[in-house]
Amino acid sequence: MQPVSWLTRTRLVVVIAIVTVVVGGTLALVVVRSAFSSPGTTITVHFTEAPGIYVGNHVDVLGIPVGSVTGITEHPTYVAVTLQVNSGIKVPKQVVAAIMAPELVNDRYIQLDPPYRGGALTPNNGVIPMDRTALPESVDQIISNLDQLIQALGPNGANRQGAVSRFIHDVASTVGGNGPSFHTTVTALGQVLSTLSSESPELATVLDNLGSFTQVAAANTSEFQSFANDLAGVSGVVAADSADIGTVLSNLQQVLARVTFFVHDNQSSLGATLSNLQTFTAVVASQQQQLGQAFDSGGLVLQNVNNSIATEPNGSTALRTRLDPSLDTPGFVSQICGTTELPRILILGGSQKQAPEFDLACAASSGLAQITPPPNAPQGPDLSIQALMAGAG
């Protein structure tokens, strides 16, 4: 045996070091992954039975595998199936587990439904009870149920007297000749049901309001009974007085007939009257402002005139007013005294046997009217009724 050279010895040391680093790194990576990765969620499902389920069958959510069956344990009244759901898959708290059999020859799997959309989660090592599980119907069960149905409808069952045969014959005769109508009816019924489904909030509101109405009506039965009694009483009175009502209606008919005849016989006169009335109303409408002013100030004028009437000791009644003798008042003299030249006695009433009185106001005004006012003398106030009314307005 030849001694190992220094170069060969060095190469062997390098190879051993590289192998050591690779193996150590691989082991460290496995340790780190084991420390930081989660095995997922373990869930136990209690089925009444679990036909066709074996360890390794997959677990689906929305048809996508998310885990597998890791254990099956039989109990006296149920079967416990342990599921391992992948890490990151959230399972809702009220999830339902169903054994699915898409085809007769395929392996069965467990479907979890519904998918998680928010809310509480099924915890790790949680349990899905039997009331939240579902089993598929086996072929034997389906055939057995079908056989029971056939026997129930067969010659030894409901069709013993031919009732089922007659029913099918009648249905075929009725539907056969009315296929289009039957189709239209089914289509319309589908549309109605669709509308009711889409309008369910409004329908619910209508039903709620109807319920409130019936509740209020039930709570006010006494008032409704009183109303019904009053209505019955009124109806009875009207029925008892039907003869009088008939007489009134007959008289009314006669009156209307006479009015009709009168209008027909006096068309020209009524036309002229309506024409004149139209003209009158037009004039009144055009003088609304003046009439309003007269009604506004007329009462005050009459009140002032009434307050200016004084009864003298001798029984006569005179209309008196204040007069500024220093100013010319031809309007007052002209309308109250009647003239601006001669004094006049103003007597509004009283005893005719009394001696007449000279109205000093008229006499003074008449005298002042004969005097020529000096240049630039101020004009006196107009004391005429028209001026007084205008001032009051």
Residue pairs with C-beta under 8 A, 6 or more apart in sequence:
37 87
38 87
39 84
39 87
40 67
40 84
40 85
40 86
40 87
40 88
40 89
41 84
41 85
41 87
41 89
41 91
41 122
41 123
41 124
41 126
42 70
42 82
42 83
42 84
42 85
42 124
42 125
43 82
43 83
43 85
43 91
43 122
43 125
43 126
43 127
43 128
44 80
44 81
44 82
44 83
44 125
44 126
44 127
44 128
45 80
45 81
45 82
45 83
45 97
45 110
45 127
45 128
45 133
46 78
46 79
46 80
46 127
46 128
46 129
46 130
46 133
47 53
47 78
47 79
47 81
47 97
47 99
47 130
47 133
47 135
48 77
48 78
48 79
48 130
48 133
48 135
49 79
49 135
50 72
50 79
50 81
50 99
51 99
51 108
51 135
51 138
52 99
52 101
52 107
52 108
53 69
53 72
53 81
53 99
53 108
53 110
54 69
54 72
54 107
55 69
55 70
55 71
55 72
56 68
56 69
57 68
57 69
57 107
57 108
57 109
57 110
58 65
58 67
58 68
58 69
58 109
58 110
59 65
59 66
59 67
59 68
59 69
59 83
59 84
59 85
59 109
59 110
59 111
59 112
60 66
60 100
60 109
60 110
60 111
60 112
61 89
61 111
61 112
61 113
61 115
62 115
65 109
66 85
66 86
66 89
66 112
67 83
67 84
67 85
67 86
67 89
68 83
68 84
69 81
69 82
69 83
69 84
69 110
70 82
70 83
70 84
71 80
71 81
71 82
72 79
72 80
72 81
72 82
73 79
73 80
73 81
73 82
74 80
78 130
81 110
83 97
83 110
85 91
85 112
90 116
90 121
91 112
91 116
91 121
91 122
92 114
92 115
92 116
92 117
92 119
92 120
92 121
92 122
93 119
93 120
93 121
93 122
94 132
95 112
95 113
95 114
95 122
95 128
95 132
96 112
96 113
96 114
96 128
96 132
96 133
96 134
97 110
97 111
97 112
97 128
97 132
97 133
97 134
98 110
98 111
98 113
98 133
98 134
98 135
98 136
99 108
99 109
99 110
99 111
99 133
99 134
99 135
99 136
100 108
100 109
100 110
100 111
100 136
101 108
101 136
104 139
108 136
122 128
151 157
152 158
153 159
153 164
158 164
159 165
175 182
196 203
217 224
238 245
263 270
284 291
293 393
296 393
297 389
297 392
297 393
298 389
300 392
301 385
301 388
301 389
301 392
304 388
305 319
308 319
308 320
308 321
309 317
309 318
309 319
309 348
310 317
310 318
310 319
310 320
311 317
311 350
312 318
312 350
312 357
314 350
314 351
314 354
314 355
315 350
315 351
315 354
316 347
316 349
316 350
316 351
316 354
316 357
317 347
317 348
317 349
317 350
318 346
318 347
318 348
318 357
318 359
319 336
319 346
319 348
320 361
321 332
321 336
321 361
321 383
323 329
323 332
323 361
323 364
323 365
323 383
324 380
324 381
325 364
325 365
325 368
327 378
327 379
327 380
327 381
328 368
328 369
328 373
328 377
328 379
328 380
329 365
329 368
329 380
329 381
329 382
329 383
330 340
330 369
331 382
331 383
331 384
331 387
332 365
332 382
332 383
332 384
333 339
333 340
333 362
333 365
333 366
333 369
334 340
334 384
335 384
335 385
336 346
336 361
336 362
336 383
337 343
337 344
337 346
337 359
337 361
337 362
337 365
337 366
338 344
339 366
340 365
340 366
340 369
341 366
341 369
341 370
342 366
343 358
343 359
343 362
343 363
343 366
344 359
344 362
345 356
345 357
345 358
345 359
346 359
346 362
347 356
347 357
381 387
